[in-house]
Amino acid sequence: MTETASSLIHPGWFAAIAILLWATSLLPEYLTALLFFAAVAVFRAAPPDVLFSGFQSEAFWLVLGGFVIGSAIRKVGLADRIAGKLAGRLTGSWLRMVAGVIAITYALAFVMPSNMGRIALLMPIIMALADRAGLAQGSPGRNALALAVGFGTYQLSASILPANVPNLIMTGAAERAYNVQFDYMSYLLLHAPVLGILKGLVLIGCLVWMFPASPRPIEDRAETTGLSAAEWRLSIILLVTLAFWMTDTLHGIRPAWVGLVSACLCLLPRIGFLNGEEFAAGVNVRTCIYLGGILGLAAVVAWSGLGSAIGDLIIPHLPLDPARPAADFASMIGLASLLNFVVTANGVPAVFTPLASSLAAHTGLTLPTVLMSQVFAYATPLLPYQAAPIVVAAGMARVPTGATVKMCLTVALISFVLLGPLYLLWFRLLNWIG
């Protein structure tokens, strides 16, 4: 990048325009991502290895592998079979169906570390359940179930330490910078009551209210046929994949590469289940490009130093007062939420955590409390682009962008108005705030 170009065209301008277009849906999300790539590349506002780093990320390849695995689950009929097993327990009323899906997403987060992996596993099953309940493509009910998978998987998993990428970035950065460590149970006790249980109830209420539906009753009929050879092969692949995902801390193989190997097995002749045409139809290229754009934008912002600059610019203007720890705590959440607009959820802990020591020095809060305050912010995106798993879930089920945006804004409003004060109260009860 030449000195002239760097002084005249800061990558922040391109990031701001992309964020505006994604927020307003003036252009299709994939087109905005392509325009962002083109503009930054043409004007050399960032190096290509930074701009296109999203396509090298584990998240991108886990999503691509998830599309393949999901297509295979649907093709061989395994999704419909599992949906049939769930039908009797999740049907009976619209509230029960939505609540059941939310509960499944939260329960699975305790045993499976990857948001993208959980979405890839659950989405074809829940969509098959929607088919059985007569919720057609594009209907409010079907959109609601897809969003239940996306929002439940991402937002609720923030309350479980190893189940969310931003959590891992935050704890890793805190350990490197401050030698501060958080253990599993204390983290769960601090966040699960509000960001897990109460947030789950908020999601259920919003989905049932915003997307009314009348699913038809599903008979809990017993399967009359056994598993086919293809179902057996795919079941074995899925069980081995799940086992590797659950034990990634033991063997060291990242969930993305486990998912990619499984996707390759699903595509192999004779062993696999999908041909070239089915692969092309099953992979949502629009969502992949969109995800690459989101991750690339976060990388460009981090490379340019824009996130840290924004934080340094805002801190002097925050109403920080050691005598008012509650107001300071609210300011921490507000700052992290603002950063979420610029660097997205995965970037928030990378930018906020280095600022934590300075923030703690200007407030009446301890360093661990400042570090933990950001969790509420990145677990509550105001717009879909801030949380890649929500984007992926909506893309897999072809949920309209407008519906996803409305759900994000509604949940965020209720969370900040209702759950925020309860979050503060819970921190006080546990003596994290004086």
Disulfide bonds with the S-S distance in Angstrom:
none
